[in-house]
Amino acid sequence: MALRAAGRQSLVDTVVEQLRAQLAEGEWRVGDRVPTEHALAEQLQVGRNTVREAVRVLVHAGMLQSRQGEGTFVMSTTDPAEVMRDVRRAGIRDVLELRIALEAEGARLAALRHQPGDLARMRAALASQAAFEDAEGQPESGSHELYAAHDVAFHTAVVDAAHNAALSATYGWFSSSVRDALVASLGDREMPRIVPGDHHALIDAIASGDPTAAEDAARALLETPKRAVETLLANG
């Protein structure tokens, strides 16, 4: 199936989008070798340098892999960058539901696999966060960004204590959405107040070595804001 001829403006971007579309539509499967630069240039009616730059973009994105002397092969038909853009466009409820899934499993595994340094890292994150709390343990006005950054550091430490590289990488990739959603909720007076003790209860549950207690504590910490968001959406 021939590719659509590219226009004359933003040629590299145009070729990238067309190649990405072909991958998503199944023109080539994972493991397939894509046509040569010369063949693609003829199909797209662009220069080989333009095709080469477009391929480099998709290699960097993890969709293609160039093997010296062999050609260029399909590694993925999904662009991780596009998936991340979709996640960043998700609403607060969607983010909370995904957080619960990742953090509950992270806490469960952390109870089984944590090391002393993991617990110390969690406590250090909470201590740093406390510097931005008022006398009632609530985030100080004007410090929401910093408060959120330390909160994300705490939850990242919990997930990392699971010692699962794939889980940590996924959560690290997702953490910017967690931070943005938290900052938004901190500025919303209709969201529930922070309960600092819930974070310490999660640490205690992980330290106890009880995976069920740790999972329950992680879920409980996020269940209250999730219910609040659901109520706001239902009344909106």
Secondary structure, 3 states (H helix, E strand, C coil): CCCCCCCCCCHHHHHHHHHHHHHHCCCCCCCCECCCHHHHHHHHCCCHHHHHHHHHHHHHCCCEEEECCCEEEECCCCCHHHHHHHHHCCCHHHHHHHHHHHHHHHHHHHHHHCCHHHHHHHHHHHHHHHCCECCCCCECCCCHHHHHHHHHHHHHHHHHCCCCHHHHHHHHHHHHHHHHHHHHHHCCCCCCCCCHHHHHHHHHHHHHCCHHHHHHHHHHHHHHHHHHHHHHHHHC
